[in-house]
Amino acid sequence: MGRYNAQGMGGGNALGYGIDRMVTGLQSSPHSERGITARLRYLTASEAGYAAMDRAGINVTTRTLYAWLTEERSPNPANRQKLDDAYWDLRRRNVAAGLKRRLISRGATRIEINPVDQTLAEGRHQRDLATRRLPISSRVWDAAVDAWLADDADALDRIWDDLIPELGSDYDAYSNVSSCRLARKSPAVLPSASRTSRTRRAPRSDVRTGRRLRRQDTEMRDPQPLS
């Protein structure tokens, strides 16, 4: 793909980013006092929240944590980022079951797959690729959400590789794509997340690099955000 300047990502990654886009959460910045307080309250409300902080590498005393909660002290920039990571980790875990129920209850749900962007590719290397639609069964959604929750990129790749042969003889052209999203009968019912939504989408953790990613170009949205 990169050899001919086509722009996109692996289909498994696009599927994972798409599931991320279904998860909404706090809009406030993790570097604002309001954002810090909101994340701390969410995380300290349950044992699962403390476990999420442990996974994020937040190693502070109870006294320090209490000082953060009462705003007597403020976390340093590194710990603010860790609090944000812990928040989204817990948020994903808390909504995963509901997300599964909603996807599985619909039966076979179609996704819309947008091919790689060939704008920068030379004409002789460009392929005639159209946006395609593909049904995903309840069984596949169940496995995909499990892989997404575990940040298992290899499992998402395997799921994608098993799906795309249904596209026909040119399925290999969709091993890499620019984006995928839930296919809609009436796109007009979808609000624009960047303009009208007051919630923020979950950042994806790239298990290959360990970086937190926020993809703005991958769209796979549900019109009723999880609460």
Backbone hydrogen bonds, N-H to C=O, Kabsch-Sander energy under -0.5 kcal/mol:
donor,donor_aa,acceptor,acceptor_aa,energy
4,Y,1,M,-1.1
5,N,2,G,-1.4
6,A,1,M,-1.9
7,Q,117,D,-2.8
9,M,177,V,-3.0
11,G,175,S,-2.8
14,A,10,G,-2.2
15,L,11,G,-2.2
16,G,12,G,-2.2
17,Y,13,N,-3.0
18,G,14,A,-2.1
19,I,15,L,-2.0
20,D,16,G,-2.0
21,R,17,Y,-1.7
22,M,19,I,-1.5
23,V,20,D,-1.9
24,T,22,M,-0.6
25,G,200,R,-1.5
32,S,29,S,-1.6
36,I,32,S,-2.5
37,T,33,E,-2.4
38,A,34,R,-2.3
39,R,35,G,-2.1
40,L,36,I,-2.6
41,R,37,T,-2.4
42,Y,38,A,-1.9
43,L,39,R,-2.6
44,T,40,L,-2.6
45,A,42,Y,-0.7
46,S,43,L,-0.7
50,Y,46,S,-1.4
51,A,47,E,-2.2
52,A,48,A,-2.0
53,M,49,G,-2.0
54,D,50,Y,-2.0
55,R,51,A,-2.3
56,A,52,A,-1.8
57,G,54,D,-1.3
58,I,53,M,-2.6
59,N,57,G,-1.0
60,V,58,I,-0.6
65,L,61,T,-2.3
66,Y,62,T,-2.5
67,A,63,R,-2.0
68,W,64,T,-2.0
69,L,65,L,-2.2
70,T,66,Y,-2.3
71,E,68,W,-1.0
72,E,67,A,-2.0
73,R,67,A,-1.7
80,R,76,N,-2.2
81,Q,77,P,-1.9
82,K,78,A,-1.8
83,L,79,N,-2.4
84,D,80,R,-1.9
85,D,81,Q,-2.5
86,A,82,K,-2.8
87,Y,83,L,-2.5
88,W,84,D,-2.3
89,D,85,D,-2.1
90,L,86,A,-2.5
91,R,87,Y,-2.7
92,R,88,W,-2.5
93,R,89,D,-1.9
94,N,90,L,-2.4
95,V,91,R,-1.7
96,A,92,R,-1.4
97,A,93,R,-0.5
99,L,95,V,-2.7
100,K,96,A,-2.5
101,R,97,A,-2.2
102,R,98,G,-2.2
103,L,99,L,-2.2
104,I,100,K,-3.3
105,S,101,R,-2.4
106,R,102,R,-0.5
106,R,103,L,-0.6
107,G,104,I,-1.8
109,T,107,G,-0.6
109,T,136,I,-2.5
111,I,134,L,-2.8
112,E,181,R,-4.1
113,I,111,I,-0.5
113,I,132,R,-3.7
114,N,112,E,-0.6
114,N,179,S,-2.8
116,V,176,N,-0.6
117,D,7,Q,-2.8
118,Q,116,V,-0.7
121,A,118,Q,-1.3
125,H,122,E,-1.9
126,Q,122,E,-0.8
126,Q,123,G,-0.9
129,L,127,R,-1.4
132,R,113,I,-2.2
134,L,111,I,-2.3
136,I,109,T,-2.3
141,W,137,S,-2.3
142,D,138,S,-2.3
143,A,139,R,-1.8
144,A,140,V,-2.8
145,V,141,W,-2.7
146,D,142,D,-1.7
147,A,143,A,-2.4
148,W,144,A,-2.7
149,L,145,V,-2.6
150,A,146,D,-1.8
151,D,148,W,-1.2
152,D,147,A,-2.8
153,A,151,D,-1.2
156,L,152,D,-1.9
157,D,153,A,-2.3
158,R,154,D,-2.2
159,I,155,A,-2.3
160,W,156,L,-2.3
161,D,157,D,-2.7
162,D,158,R,-1.8
163,L,159,I,-1.3
164,I,160,W,-2.3
166,E,163,L,-2.0
167,L,164,I,-2.6
168,G,165,P,-1.6
171,Y,168,G,-1.7
173,A,170,D,-1.8
174,Y,171,Y,-2.3
175,S,172,D,-1.4
177,V,9,M,-2.9
178,S,114,N,-2.4
179,S,114,N,-1.3
181,R,112,E,-2.0
183,A,110,R,-2.6
189,V,186,S,-1.8
190,L,187,P,-1.9
193,A,191,P,-0.6
195,R,192,S,-0.7
196,T,192,S,-3.0
197,S,192,S,-1.3
200,R,25,G,-1.8
202,A,20,D,-1.0
202,A,23,V,-1.8
204,R,213,L,-3.2
206,D,204,R,-0.6
206,D,211,R,-2.9
207,V,205,S,-0.9
209,T,206,D,-0.8
210,G,206,D,-3.1
213,L,204,R,-4.8
216,Q,214,R,-0.6
219,E,217,D,-0.6
220,M,218,T,-0.5
226,L,22,M,-0.9
